[in-house]
Amino acid sequence: MHDASMSCPVYIIDSWWTSESPPEEVHLHCNVSGKHNASVYWKKDNKIGSRDASWKIKVKEPRDAGNFTCWSSSTNELLNYATLYIAKINQEGRIKHQILNSEGSSNSNFKCTANNYSGNFTCSWMIAPQSQNQNLKFAVRSLNSDNTSGSVTCEEPIRDFAKPGRYSVSCKKEKPCLSAEEYQQIELGLDVFDKHIYENATLGFFIKDICE
């Protein structure tokens, strides 16, 4: 069961998408604190759902996910919102890749390269041909909890029109150091959103290992 108080508007719901697996329960709560006798209603993708401040829904397939909004019945003011995505889980308990194009035994073809030790590097990935559509959204973020050796920031991913299905992003590591002085790997996460389906990939490396 997932409890969505909506302090953060995006939630990833793990789903073992088989006929035998039960749906996940998600509790949505609309914050009506400070509003006396507040009356609210919920919408899912602009269709009215529950009229209670709390709404328990069951999520298993992409059609169950979507955009959920809570509104004031008296003023029609938007009070809270959340977006739910489905992450399809395979038999090994990992996210199944249908959007990201995998290579061989690797989890995906998410990879990074650098020309030197300046701290600048580029990451790229491929998506499956059937997944190329306008709903695709990507985000690359640092997974390092300790940034004493330098934080990593990445720009907005861009599409490579010269190579269909390929996307890339430019990143920079602050406080770059020589190869002999590297002691902490860069850990990156790639988030992939296609309408209401979510996938991800992770990568860890030293700059010295990706220099070409």
ZAKOLNU-427784 format. One record per atom (N, C-alpha, C): x, y, z; residue in three letters. Coordinates in steps of 0.02 Angstrom, whole numbers, padded with zeros to 5 digits, always signed. Layout:
# ZAKOLNU-427784
XYZAla ...
END
This chain:
# ZAKOLNU-427784
+00042-00060+00000Met +00000+00000+00000Met +00044+00062+00000Met +00027+00110-00041His +00064+00173-00045His +00022+00229-00016His +00054+00270+00025Asp +00019+00326+00056Asp +00044+00391+00025Asp +00002+00424-00013Ala +00023+00484-00049Ala -00007+00546-00017Ala +00032+00579+00026Ser +00008+00639+00059Ser +00016+00700+00014Ser +00051+00691-00042Met +00058+00742-00094Met +00106+00798-00076Met +00153+00787-00029Ser +00205+00837-00020Ser +00249+00838-00082Ser +00252+00782-00117Cys +00286+00776-00182Cys +00235+00753-00232Cys +00230+00784-00291Pro +00174+00769-00337Pro +00184+00709-00382Pro +00241+00675-00379Val +00254+00619-00425Val +00267+00555-00384Val +00232+00501-00404Tyr +00240+00437-00369Tyr +00250+00382-00420Tyr +00296+00337-00404Ile +00310+00279-00446Ile +00282+00218-00411Ile +00237+00183-00445Ile +00204+00124-00416Ile +00233+00062-00449Ile +00266+00018-00409Asp +00292-00045-00435Asp +00234-00093-00447Asp +00233-00124-00506Ser +00178-00169-00523Ser +00206-00232-00556Ser +00191-00289-00526Trp +00206-00353-00558Trp +00148-00365-00606Trp +00158-00344-00667Trp +00103-00339-00715Trp +00087-00407-00746Trp +00058-00451-00705Thr +00036-00516-00728Thr -00036-00526-00705Thr -00070-00574-00735Ser -00140-00586-00717Ser -00148-00610-00645Ser -00095-00642-00618Glu -00099-00670-00551Glu -00085-00619-00496Glu -00048-00568-00512Ser -00026-00520-00461Ser -00082-00472-00443Ser -00091-00457-00378Pro -00144-00411-00358Pro -00123-00339-00371Pro -00170-00293-00376Pro -00153-00222-00386Pro -00125-00191-00323Pro -00088-00137-00330Glu -00062-00100-00273Glu -00115-00049-00250Glu -00121-00043-00184Glu -00167+00006-00157Glu -00130+00072-00144Glu -00160+00126-00165Val -00131+00193-00156Val -00182+00237-00121Val -00161+00268-00067His -00205+00314-00030His -00186+00386-00046His -00231+00422-00077Leu -00221+00492-00092Leu -00256+00535-00039Leu -00221+00585-00014His -00248+00628+00038His -00247+00701+00013His -00304+00734+00020Cys -00308+00804+00002Cys -00300+00847+00064Cys -00253+00892+00063Asn -00239+00934+00122Asn -00291+00989+00129Asn -00335+00980+00178Val -00388+01029+00190Val -00380+01061+00259Val -00320+01056+00287Ser -00308+01086+00353Ser -00317+01162+00349Ser -00350+01189+00400Gly -00362+01261+00402Gly -00424+01282+00363Gly -00457+01234+00330Lys -00518+01250+00293Lys -00577+01218+00329Lys -00618+01259+00363His -00673+01235+00404His -00728+01204+00360His -00748+01142+00379Asn -00801+01107+00343Asn -00788+01105+00267Asn -00726+01094+00250Ala -00707+01094+00179Ala -00738+01034+00144Ala -00768+01047+00087Ser -00796+00996+00044Ser -00755+00994-00020Ser -00733+00934-00039Val -00688+00928-00096Val -00712+00874-00144Val -00683+00872-00202Tyr -00694+00818-00249Tyr -00628+00805-00287Tyr -00620+00742-00309Trp -00561+00721-00345Trp -00576+00713-00419Trp -00525+00724-00460Lys -00528+00709-00531Lys -00469+00666-00550Lys -00481+00619-00594Lys -00426+00581-00626Lys -00429+00595-00700Lys -00377+00627-00725Asp -00375+00646-00796Asp -00439+00682-00816Asp -00460+00730-00774Asn -00518+00773-00787Asn -00586+00738-00780Asn -00587+00676-00755Lys -00650+00642-00741Lys -00660+00639-00666Lys -00719+00658-00642Ile -00732+00661-00570Ile -00731+00591-00540Ile -00696+00585-00482Gly -00692+00522-00446Gly -00723+00528-00378Gly -00682+00523-00326Ser -00707+00525-00257Ser -00726+00596-00237Ser -00773+00599-00188Arg -00792+00663-00158Arg -00771+00667-00085Arg -00724+00625-00065Asp -00696+00626+00002Asp -00626+00654+00000Asp -00602+00679+00058Ala -00534+00707+00062Ala -00482+00652+00050Ala -00498+00590+00069Ser -00453+00533+00058Ser -00484+00488+00005Ser -00441+00464-00039Trp -00465+00422-00094Trp -00418+00362-00100Trp -00445+00302-00091Lys -00406+00241-00098Lys -00418+00213-00167Lys -00364+00206-00205Ile -00369+00180-00273Ile -00325+00118-00280Ile -00340+00078-00330Lys -00301+00018-00345Lys -00266+00028-00413Lys -00201+00015-00413Val -00160+00028-00472Val -00123-00036-00492Val -00132-00055-00555Lys -00097-00114-00581Lys -00071-00103-00651Lys -00111-00072-00693Glu -00094-00061-00763Glu -00088+00013-00777Glu -00056+00032-00833Pro -00048+00103-00850Pro -00114+00142-00850Pro -00169+00110-00869Arg -00233+00146-00870Arg -00256+00166-00801Arg -00229+00133-00748Asp -00247+00150-00680Asp -00208+00210-00654Asp -00151+00224-00686Ala -00109+00281-00665Ala -00135+00344-00701Ala -00101+00400-00688Gly -00122+00461-00720Gly -00116+00521-00675Gly -00152+00574-00692Asn -00150+00636-00654Asn -00211+00640-00608Asn -00199+00650-00544Phe -00252+00654-00494Phe -00251+00723-00463Phe -00309+00756-00463Thr -00313+00823-00435Thr -00371+00827-00385Thr -00361+00868-00333Cys -00412+00878-00281Cys -00434+00951-00284Cys -00500+00962-00284Trp -00528+01029-00293Trp -00577+01046-00237Trp -00583+01110-00223Ser -00633+01134-00175Ser -00702+01134-00208Ser -00751+01104-00174Ser -00818+01102-00202Ser -00851+01171-00204Ser -00832+01214-00157Ser -00864+01280-00152Ser -00833+01332-00199Ser -00767+01328-00208Thr -00733+01379-00249Thr -00701+01352-00312Thr -00701+01285-00320Asn -00667+01252-00377Asn -00593+01269-00379Asn -00564+01283-00321Glu -00493+01297-00316Glu -00454+01231-00315Glu -00399+01229-00351Leu -00356+01170-00351Leu -00319+01167-00284Leu -00328+01113-00246Leu -00298+01107-00180Leu -00235+01065-00180Leu -00237+01009-00215Asn -00179+00964-00218Asn -00180+00926-00284Asn -00122+00899-00301Tyr -00119+00858-00361Tyr -00063+00807-00355Tyr -00068+00755-00395Ala -00016+00703-00397Ala -00017+00669-00464Ala +00040+00646-00486Thr +00045+00606-00547Thr +00072+00538-00528Thr +00037+00485-00548Leu +00057+00417-00533Leu +00083+00384-00597Leu +00142+00352-00592Tyr +00171+00314-00647Tyr +00177+00240-00627Tyr +00172+00197-00677Ile +00179+00125-00667Ile +00250+00104-00686Ile +00283+00067-00642Ala +00347+00035-00658Ala +00335-00040-00662Ala +00342-00068-00721Lys +00330-00140-00730Lys +00388-00180-00701Lys +00375-00226-00657Ile +00426-00265-00623Ile +00429-00336-00652Ile +00490-00359-00668Asn +00497-00426-00696Asn +00504-00479-00641Asn +00515-00541-00661Gln +00518-00596-00613Gln +00578-00590-00566Gln +00630-00554-00587Glu +00689-00545-00544Glu +00681-00486-00496Glu +00623-00452-00499Gly +00611-00396-00455Gly +00641-00331-00479Gly +00662-00328-00543Arg +00690-00267-00571Arg +00640-00237-00621Arg +00648-00173-00634Ile +00605-00139-00682Ile +00617-00167-00752Ile +00563-00187-00784Lys +00567-00216-00851Lys +00575-00160-00902Lys +00624-00167-00946His +00637-00116-00996His +00600-00132-01061His +00553-00088-01078Gln +00520-00092-01143Gln +00530-00028-01182Gln +00545+00026-01146Ile +00559+00090-01179Ile +00633+00096-01195Ile +00675+00085-01144Leu +00748+00086-01155Leu +00769+00026-01195Leu +00813+00036-01242Asn +00837-00017-01285Asn +00898-00049-01253Asn +00893-00112-01233Ser +00948-00147-01199Ser +00995-00177-01249Ser +01058-00187-01227Glu +01109-00218-01269Glu +01137-00279-01232Glu +01132-00336-01264Gly +01162-00396-01235Gly +01134-00410-01165Gly +01179-00424-01117Ser +01159-00441-01049Ser +01153-00379-01005Ser +01171-00320-01031Ser +01169-00260-00990Ser +01097-00238-00978Ser +01087-00201-00925Asn +01020-00179-00907Asn +00993-00128-00956Asn +01036-00089-00985Ser +01017-00041-01037Ser +01082-00018-01071Ser +01076+00023-01122Asn +01136+00049-01155Asn +01151+00120-01132Asn +01134+00137-01072Phe +01150+00202-01041Phe +01225+00204-01030Phe +01260+00252-01063Lys +01332+00255-01057Lys +01355+00327-01061Lys +01416+00340-01037Cys +01444+00408-01036Cys +01515+00407-01064Cys +01534+00463-01094Thr +01602+00471-01121Thr +01628+00541-01104Thr +01695+00547-01101Ala +01728+00611-01089Ala +01788+00617-01134Ala +01806+00679-01152Asn +01865+00691-01194Asn +01928+00703-01153Asn +01919+00725-01090Asn +01976+00741-01048Asn +01954+00740-00974Asn +01996+00766-00930Tyr +01981+00766-00858Tyr +01955+00833-00833Tyr +01925+00872-00879Ser +01899+00938-00859Ser +01837+00933-00816Ser +01805+00875-00815Gly +01743+00866-00777Gly +01682+00866-00822Gly +01690+00885-00885Asn +01635+00884-00933Asn +01629+00816-00965Asn +01569+00790-00969Phe +01559+00726-01002Phe +01488+00723-01031Phe +01478+00677-01076Thr +01413+00669-01110Thr +01387+00599-01099Thr +01323+00593-01085Cys +01292+00527-01077Cys +01239+00519-01132Cys +01229+00457-01153Ser +01180+00444-01206Ser +01146+00377-01193Ser +01089+00367-01226Trp +01052+00306-01220Trp +01008+00299-01282Trp +00985+00238-01295Met +00941+00224-01351Met +00873+00200-01325Met +00821+00215-01362Ile +00756+00189-01345Ile +00733+00141-01400Ile +00688+00096-01382Ala +00663+00048-01430Ala +00623+00083-01484Ala +00627+00058-01547Pro +00593+00092-01603Pro +00519+00103-01590Pro +00485+00055-01558Gln +00413+00062-01548Gln +00396+00113-01494Gln +00447+00137-01457Ser +00435+00185-01402Ser +00446+00257-01422Ser +00462+00270-01485Gln +00476+00339-01506Gln +00410+00377-01516Gln +00396+00422-01469Asn +00335+00462-01473Asn +00344+00527-01434Asn +00296+00571-01440Gln +00302+00638-01410Gln +00290+00638-01335Gln +00268+00582-01306Asn +00256+00580-01234Asn +00319+00567-01193Asn +00373+00550-01226Leu +00435+00532-01191Leu +00465+00592-01154Leu +00484+00580-01091Lys +00520+00630-01052Lys +00577+00595-01016Lys +00634+00631-01009Phe +00693+00602-00977Phe +00721+00650-00925Phe +00755+00622-00876Ala +00791+00663-00827Ala +00852+00622-00805Ala +00910+00655-00802Val +00971+00624-00777Val +00992+00660-00713Val +01002+00623-00660Arg +01017+00653-00595Arg +01073+00616-00560Arg +01107+00652-00515Ser +01161+00622-00477Ser +01131+00580-00420Ser +01161+00521-00409Leu +01140+00477-00354Leu +01190+00479-00297Leu +01242+00519-00303Asn +01292+00524-00250Asn +01264+00560-00189Asn +01267+00526-00131Ser +01243+00558-00070Ser +01297+00602-00039Ser +01361+00586-00054Asp +01417+00625-00028Asp +01449+00663-00087Asp +01444+00729-00085Asn +01470+00769-00140Asn +01534+00807-00121Asn +01570+00781-00071Thr +01631+00816-00049Thr +01683+00819-00105Thr +01681+00770-00151Ser +01730+00770-00205Ser +01704+00807-00266Ser +01646+00839-00259Gly +01619+00878-00315Gly +01551+00853-00337Gly +01504+00899-00342Ser +01436+00881-00363Ser +01433+00875-00439Ser +01382+00841-00463Val +01371+00831-00534Val +01305+00862-00554Val +01305+00902-00606Thr +01244+00931-00633Thr +01238+00914-00707Thr +01176+00903-00729Cys +01164+00886-00799Cys +01112+00933-00829Cys +01121+00947-00893Glu +01074+00991-00929Glu +01012+00950-00949Glu +00968+00982-00985Glu +00909+00948-01011Glu +00929+00900-01067Glu +00905+00838-01066Pro +00920+00791-01120Pro +00894+00816-01187Pro +00930+00798-01240Ile +00909+00818-01307Ile +00907+00757-01353Ile +00868+00763-01405Arg +00861+00709-01453Arg +00913+00717-01508Arg +00942+00660-01529Asp +00991+00660-01583Asp +00953+00645-01648Asp +00940+00696-01687Phe +00901+00687-01748Phe +00941+00651-01803Phe +01007+00648-01795Ala +01048+00612-01844Ala +01046+00537-01834Ala +01027+00516-01773Lys +01023+00445-01758Lys +00957+00431-01723Lys +00908+00406-01759Pro +00841+00395-01730Pro +00843+00352-01667Pro +00808+00374-01616Gly +00805+00336-01554Gly +00859+00352-01504Gly +00906+00395-01521Arg +00961+00411-01476Arg +00949+00479-01443Arg +00963+00481-01377Tyr +00959+00542-01338Tyr +01024+00551-01300Tyr +01040+00614-01284Ser +01102+00628-01248Ser +01093+00686-01201Ser +01140+00693-01154Val +01138+00748-01106Val +01210+00767-01088Val +01222+00832-01080Ser +01288+00856-01060Ser +01289+00866-00984Ser +01341+00841-00952Cys +01347+00845-00879Cys +01416+00874-00860Cys +01420+00897-00799Lys +01483+00925-00775Lys +01493+00906-00702Lys +01554+00884-00686Lys +01573+00869-00617Lys +01615+00927-00591Lys +01592+00956-00535Glu +01631+01009-00504Glu +01692+00979-00470Glu +01744+01018-00461Lys +01806+00997-00429Lys +01836+00936-00463Lys +01845+00938-00529Pro +01875+00880-00563Pro +01946+00869-00539Pro +01968+00807-00542Cys +02036+00791-00519Cys +02070+00744-00569Cys +02134+00737-00562Leu +02172+00692-00606Leu +02151+00620-00593Leu +02165+00577-00642Ser +02143+00508-00638Ser +02170+00473-00576Ser +02232+00488-00558Ala +02262+00455-00500Ala +02231+00477-00434Ala +02195+00534-00435Glu +02167+00561-00374Glu +02093+00545-00366Glu +02063+00513-00415Glu +01992+00496-00409Glu +01982+00441-00358Glu +01938+00452-00311Tyr +01924+00401-00260Tyr +01849+00388-00252Tyr +01807+00429-00282Gln +01735+00419-00278Gln +01705+00416-00347Gln +01668+00361-00360Gln +01634+00355-00425Gln +01579+00406-00433Gln +01566+00424-00495Ile +01506+00463-00511Ile +01449+00414-00519Ile +01395+00425-00484Glu +01336+00382-00487Glu +01279+00423-00518Glu +01252+00398-00574Leu +01198+00434-00609Leu +01136+00390-00616Leu +01079+00422-00616Gly +01016+00387-00628Gly +00981+00419-00688Gly +00955+00378-00732Leu +00916+00400-00789Leu +00843+00382-00777Leu +00800+00432-00774Asp +00728+00422-00765Asp +00694+00430-00833Asp +00650+00383-00849Val +00615+00383-00913Val +00540+00381-00901Val +00504+00428-00932Phe +00432+00431-00924Phe +00400+00429-00994Phe +00354+00383-01003Asp +00317+00378-01067Asp +00243+00374-01049Asp +00210+00432-01054Lys +00140+00439-01033Lys +00136+00421-00959Lys +00111+00361-00941His +00107+00343-00870His +00148+00282-00853His +00200+00268-00894Ile +00245+00212-00881Ile +00314+00241-00863Ile +00347+00210-00813Tyr +00412+00233-00789Tyr +00463+00178-00796Tyr +00523+00197-00818Glu +00581+00152-00818Glu +00641+00191-00794Glu +00694+00155-00774Asn +00755+00190-00754Asn +00816+00148-00769Asn +00873+00179-00765Ala +00938+00146-00772Ala +00988+00183-00729Ala +01038+00148-00704Thr +01089+00179-00663Thr +01158+00163-00692Thr +01206+00206-00675Leu +01273+00198-00701Leu +01323+00227-00652Leu +01378+00191-00640Gly +01432+00215-00597Gly +01499+00211-00633Gly +01540+00263-00627Phe +01604+00263-00663Phe +01651+00316-00634Phe +01715+00307-00650Phe +01766+00359-00640Phe +01777+00394-00707Phe +01795+00457-00705Ile +01809+00494-00767Ile +01863+00459-00807Ile +01914+00432-00772Lys +01969+00398-00808Lys +01945+00338-00848Lys +01888+00308-00828Asp +01863+00249-00862Asp +01822+00266-00924Asp +01801+00329-00931Ile +01759+00347-00989Ile +01794+00395-01037Ile +01857+00411-01022Cys +01895+00454-01068Cys +01911+00418-01133Cys +01899+00452-01188Glu +01913+00422-01253Glu +01974+00452-01286Glu 
END
